[in-house]
Amino acid sequence: MTTIYNQCAKAIQDPDVLIISAGAGMGVDSGLPAFRGIEGFSEQSLFTND
């Protein structure tokens, strides 16, 4: 998994073009996971005891 983080970091540090898109209007219908709701990101635990 570290490789993908390294690739992302390099792409952000040394971009030819960098587009970051966030905010309202970026919905489930465009393929993004929901933030609110039963299965939404806000309900997921970022810290687990596993």
ZABA-953983 format. One line per 5 residues: number of its first residue (from 0); their letters; for each residue x negated, y, z negated of C-alpha. Coordinates in nm, 2 decimals. Each point is the difference from the previous one (the first is absolute). Layout:
NUM	A	X Y Z  ...
//
This chain:
0	MTTIY	0.00 0.00 0.00  -0.29 0.23 -0.06  -0.07 0.01 0.37  0.33 0.16 0.09  -0.06 0.27 -0.27
5	NQCAK	-0.35 0.06 0.14  0.14 0.03 0.36  0.27 0.24 -0.13  -0.25 0.21 -0.19  -0.23 0.02 0.31
10	AIQDP	0.30 0.10 0.22  0.09 0.28 -0.24  -0.35 0.12 -0.05  -0.10 0.00 0.36  0.31 0.04 0.21
15	DVLII	0.03 0.08 0.37  0.37 0.08 -0.08  0.17 -0.04 -0.33  0.38 0.03 -0.05  0.16 -0.05 -0.34
20	SAGAG	0.38 0.00 0.00  0.20 0.00 -0.32  0.31 0.13 -0.15  0.37 0.01 0.06  0.13 -0.16 0.32
25	MGVDS	-0.25 -0.28 -0.01  0.26 -0.27 -0.06  0.06 -0.37 -0.01  0.14 0.01 0.36  -0.35 0.10 0.12
30	GLPAF	-0.15 -0.31 -0.17  -0.12 0.14 -0.33  0.10 -0.17 -0.32  0.26 0.17 -0.22  -0.12 0.21 -0.29
35	RGIEG	0.32 -0.01 -0.21  0.24 -0.29 -0.06  -0.02 -0.35 -0.14  -0.29 -0.11 0.23  -0.15 0.34 0.04
40	FSEQS	-0.36 0.10 -0.06  0.10 0.20 -0.31  0.12 -0.33 -0.16  -0.32 -0.19 0.07  -0.25 -0.03 -0.28
45	LFTND	-0.35 0.12 0.10  -0.14 -0.16 -0.31  0.08 -0.36 -0.08  -0.12 -0.24 -0.26  -0.06 -0.28 0.25
//
